[in-house]
Amino acid sequence: MINNVAEKIRYFRDKLGFTQTDLAKRLGISRSAVNAWEMALSVPSLANMLELSEIFHVPVDTLLSEENRVLVDISKLSHEERELVLRIIDCFEKRQ
C-alpha cells in the first residue's frame, strides 16, 4: 500500500519509466531535489506538486492523500459500459 507522498512520487515516476534525472529535467529542478522527495527528506512545492500531477496524469489529491484510491476515467465508455463498471464496483463495496 502506498501511503505517503515520497512513495507515490517514486511509484508514479517508475510507472512512467522515468529516472530521477528525467523527472528533474521535466520539472526544471535538480536530481537531488527529486531524490530528497523520494527519501521523504523534503516535499515538493505547490507549483511542483501541480506539475507532478500533470506529468503523472493524476489529481493532486491522489499524491497527497493517505488513502490508497484508484481513479479511473470512464467518460469515454458508452452509457451501458459505465453502468456495468458501476455495478461491478457496487458488488465489491457490498462485500466489505
Residue pairs with C-beta under 8 A, 6 or more apart in sequence:
1 68
2 8
2 11
2 68
3 66
3 68
4 40
4 66
5 37
5 40
5 43
5 44
5 63
5 64
6 37
6 38
6 39
6 40
8 62
8 63
9 34
9 37
9 38
9 44
9 52
9 63
10 38
12 52
12 56
12 58
12 63
13 19
13 20
13 22
13 23
13 34
13 38
13 56
15 56
16 55
16 56
18 26
20 31
20 34
20 35
20 38
21 31
23 34
23 55
24 30
24 31
24 33
24 34
26 51
26 55
27 34
27 48
27 51
27 52
27 55
29 48
33 42
36 42
37 43
37 44
44 52
49 60
49 63
49 64
50 60
52 63
53 59
53 60
53 62
53 63
56 63
58 71
59 71
62 69
62 71
72 85
74 81
74 82
74 85
77 85
